[in-house]
Amino acid sequence: MPAPSPCVYCRERPVDPQWRPFCSKRCKMADLGRWLSGEYRIPTAPGSTDVDEDDPDGSDGQHS
């Protein structure tokens, strides 16, 4: 039988099936807090923008 997986947040305690993939509600809520505060983000190249290549002026085809 394989060893239990560690909590994805604290990496100290085994995963509890009730809170999977975390060991407790505390770790689950702490991880959520990191998401909400923006600590988890995908790095982008300097100078990159969110401009759609098909709509370079950003108007999205809608007129006000």
TIRO-2110 file (N, C-alpha, C; in Angstrom, 1 decimal):
// TIRO-2110
0.8, -1.2, 0.0, N, 1, A
0.0, 0.0, 0.0, CA, 1, A
0.9, 1.2, 0.0, C, 1, A
0.6, 2.2, -0.9, N, 2, A
1.5, 3.4, -1.0, CA, 2, A
1.3, 4.3, 0.2, C, 2, A
2.3, 5.1, 0.5, N, 3, A
2.2, 6.0, 1.6, CA, 3, A
1.2, 7.1, 1.3, C, 3, A
0.5, 7.6, 2.3, N, 4, A
-0.5, 8.7, 2.1, CA, 4, A
0.2, 9.9, 1.5, C, 4, A
-0.6, 10.6, 0.7, N, 5, A
0.0, 11.9, 0.1, CA, 5, A
0.0, 13.0, 1.1, C, 5, A
1.0, 13.8, 1.0, N, 6, A
1.0, 15.0, 2.0, CA, 6, A
0.1, 16.1, 1.5, C, 6, A
-0.4, 16.9, 2.4, N, 7, A
-1.2, 18.0, 2.1, CA, 7, A
-0.5, 18.9, 1.1, C, 7, A
-1.3, 19.4, 0.1, N, 8, A
-0.6, 20.3, -0.9, CA, 8, A
-0.3, 21.6, -0.4, C, 8, A
-0.8, 22.0, 0.8, N, 9, A
-0.5, 23.3, 1.3, CA, 9, A
0.7, 23.3, 2.3, C, 9, A
0.5, 22.5, 3.4, N, 10, A
1.6, 22.5, 4.4, CA, 10, A
2.6, 21.4, 4.2, C, 10, A
2.3, 20.4, 3.4, N, 11, A
3.3, 19.3, 3.1, CA, 11, A
3.8, 18.6, 4.4, C, 11, A
3.1, 18.7, 5.5, N, 12, A
3.5, 18.1, 6.7, CA, 12, A
2.6, 16.9, 7.1, C, 12, A
1.3, 17.1, 7.0, N, 13, A
0.4, 16.1, 7.4, CA, 13, A
-0.2, 15.4, 6.2, C, 13, A
-0.7, 14.1, 6.4, N, 14, A
-1.4, 13.4, 5.3, CA, 14, A
-2.7, 14.0, 4.9, C, 14, A
-3.1, 13.8, 3.7, N, 15, A
-4.4, 14.3, 3.2, CA, 15, A
-5.5, 13.7, 4.0, C, 15, A
-6.5, 14.5, 4.4, N, 16, A
-7.7, 14.0, 5.0, CA, 16, A
-8.8, 13.9, 3.9, C, 16, A
-9.4, 12.7, 3.7, N, 17, A
-10.4, 12.6, 2.6, CA, 17, A
-11.5, 13.7, 2.6, C, 17, A
-11.8, 14.2, 3.8, N, 18, A
-12.9, 15.2, 3.9, CA, 18, A
-12.4, 16.5, 3.3, C, 18, A
-11.1, 16.8, 3.4, N, 19, A
-10.6, 18.1, 2.9, CA, 19, A
-9.7, 17.9, 1.7, C, 19, A
-9.6, 16.8, 1.1, N, 20, A
-8.7, 16.4, 0.0, CA, 20, A
-8.7, 17.6, -1.0, C, 20, A
-7.5, 18.0, -1.5, N, 21, A
-6.2, 17.5, -1.3, CA, 21, A
-5.4, 18.2, -0.1, C, 21, A
-6.2, 18.7, 0.8, N, 22, A
-5.6, 19.3, 2.0, CA, 22, A
-5.8, 18.4, 3.2, C, 22, A
-5.1, 18.7, 4.3, N, 23, A
-5.2, 17.9, 5.5, CA, 23, A
-6.3, 18.4, 6.5, C, 23, A
-6.7, 19.7, 6.3, N, 24, A
-7.6, 20.3, 7.2, CA, 24, A
-8.3, 21.5, 6.5, C, 24, A
-9.4, 22.0, 7.2, N, 25, A
-10.0, 23.2, 6.7, CA, 25, A
-9.1, 24.4, 6.8, C, 25, A
-8.2, 24.4, 7.8, N, 26, A
-7.2, 25.5, 8.0, CA, 26, A
-6.4, 25.6, 6.7, C, 26, A
-5.8, 24.5, 6.3, N, 27, A
-4.9, 24.5, 5.1, CA, 27, A
-5.7, 24.9, 3.8, C, 27, A
-7.0, 24.4, 3.7, N, 28, A
-7.8, 24.7, 2.6, CA, 28, A
-8.1, 26.2, 2.5, C, 28, A
-8.4, 26.9, 3.6, N, 29, A
-8.7, 28.3, 3.7, CA, 29, A
-7.5, 29.1, 3.5, C, 29, A
-6.3, 28.7, 4.0, N, 30, A
-5.1, 29.4, 3.8, CA, 30, A
-4.7, 29.4, 2.3, C, 30, A
-4.9, 28.3, 1.6, N, 31, A
-4.6, 28.2, 0.2, CA, 31, A
-5.6, 29.1, -0.6, C, 31, A
-6.8, 29.2, -0.2, N, 32, A
-7.8, 30.0, -0.9, CA, 32, A
-7.4, 31.5, -0.7, C, 32, A
-6.9, 31.8, 0.5, N, 33, A
-6.4, 33.2, 0.8, CA, 33, A
-5.3, 33.6, -0.1, C, 33, A
-4.4, 32.7, -0.4, N, 34, A
-3.3, 32.9, -1.4, CA, 34, A
-3.8, 33.2, -2.8, C, 34, A
-4.8, 32.5, -3.2, N, 35, A
-5.4, 32.7, -4.5, CA, 35, A
-6.1, 34.1, -4.5, C, 35, A
-6.8, 34.4, -3.5, N, 36, A
-7.6, 35.7, -3.5, CA, 36, A
-6.6, 36.9, -3.4, C, 36, A
-5.5, 36.7, -2.7, N, 37, A
-4.6, 37.8, -2.6, CA, 37, A
-3.7, 38.0, -3.8, C, 37, A
-3.7, 37.1, -4.7, N, 38, A
-2.9, 37.2, -6.0, CA, 38, A
-1.5, 36.6, -5.8, C, 38, A
-1.3, 35.8, -4.7, N, 39, A
0.1, 35.2, -4.6, CA, 39, A
0.3, 34.2, -5.7, C, 39, A
-0.7, 33.5, -6.1, N, 40, A
-0.6, 32.5, -7.1, CA, 40, A
-0.9, 33.2, -8.5, C, 40, A
0.0, 33.3, -9.3, N, 41, A
-0.2, 33.8, -10.7, CA, 41, A
0.7, 33.3, -11.7, C, 41, A
0.4, 33.3, -12.9, N, 42, A
1.2, 32.8, -14.0, CA, 42, A
2.1, 33.9, -14.4, C, 42, A
3.4, 33.8, -14.4, N, 43, A
4.3, 34.8, -14.8, CA, 43, A
4.2, 35.1, -16.3, C, 43, A
4.2, 36.3, -16.7, N, 44, A
4.2, 36.7, -18.1, CA, 44, A
5.5, 37.4, -18.5, C, 44, A
5.7, 37.5, -19.8, N, 45, A
6.9, 38.1, -20.3, CA, 45, A
6.7, 39.6, -20.1, C, 45, A
7.8, 40.3, -19.8, N, 46, A
7.7, 41.8, -19.7, CA, 46, A
7.2, 42.4, -21.0, C, 46, A
6.3, 43.4, -20.8, N, 47, A
5.8, 44.1, -22.0, CA, 47, A
4.7, 43.4, -22.7, C, 47, A
4.2, 42.2, -22.2, N, 48, A
3.1, 41.5, -22.8, CA, 48, A
1.8, 42.2, -22.4, C, 48, A
0.9, 42.1, -23.3, N, 49, A
-0.4, 42.7, -23.1, CA, 49, A
-1.5, 41.7, -23.3, C, 49, A
-2.7, 42.1, -22.9, N, 50, A
-3.9, 41.2, -23.0, CA, 50, A
-4.7, 41.5, -24.3, C, 50, A
-4.0, 42.0, -25.3, N, 51, A
-4.7, 42.4, -26.5, CA, 51, A
-5.0, 41.2, -27.4, C, 51, A
-6.2, 41.1, -27.8, N, 52, A
-6.6, 40.0, -28.7, CA, 52, A
-6.0, 40.2, -30.1, C, 52, A
-5.3, 39.2, -30.7, N, 53, A
-4.6, 39.4, -32.0, CA, 53, A
-5.7, 39.7, -33.1, C, 53, A
-6.9, 39.2, -32.9, N, 54, A
-7.9, 39.4, -33.9, CA, 54, A
-8.6, 40.7, -33.8, C, 54, A
-8.4, 41.4, -32.7, N, 55, A
-9.0, 42.7, -32.4, CA, 55, A
-8.0, 43.6, -31.7, C, 55, A
-7.0, 44.1, -32.5, N, 56, A
-5.9, 44.8, -31.8, CA, 56, A
-6.3, 46.1, -31.2, C, 56, A
-7.4, 46.8, -31.5, N, 57, A
-7.8, 48.0, -30.9, CA, 57, A
-8.6, 47.8, -29.6, C, 57, A
-9.0, 46.5, -29.3, N, 58, A
-9.6, 46.2, -28.1, CA, 58, A
-11.1, 46.4, -28.1, C, 58, A
-11.7, 46.8, -29.2, N, 59, A
-13.1, 47.1, -29.2, CA, 59, A
-14.0, 45.9, -29.2, C, 59, A
-13.5, 44.7, -29.5, N, 60, A
-14.3, 43.5, -29.4, CA, 60, A
-15.5, 43.5, -30.3, C, 60, A
-15.5, 44.3, -31.3, N, 61, A
-16.5, 44.4, -32.3, CA, 61, A
-17.8, 45.0, -31.8, C, 61, A
-17.8, 45.5, -30.6, N, 62, A
-19.0, 46.1, -30.1, CA, 62, A
-18.9, 47.7, -30.1, C, 62, A
-19.9, 48.3, -30.4, N, 63, A
-19.9, 49.8, -30.4, CA, 63, A
-20.8, 50.3, -29.4, C, 63, A
-20.4, 51.4, -28.7, N, 64, A
-21.3, 52.0, -27.7, CA, 64, A
-22.1, 53.1, -28.2, C, 64, A
END
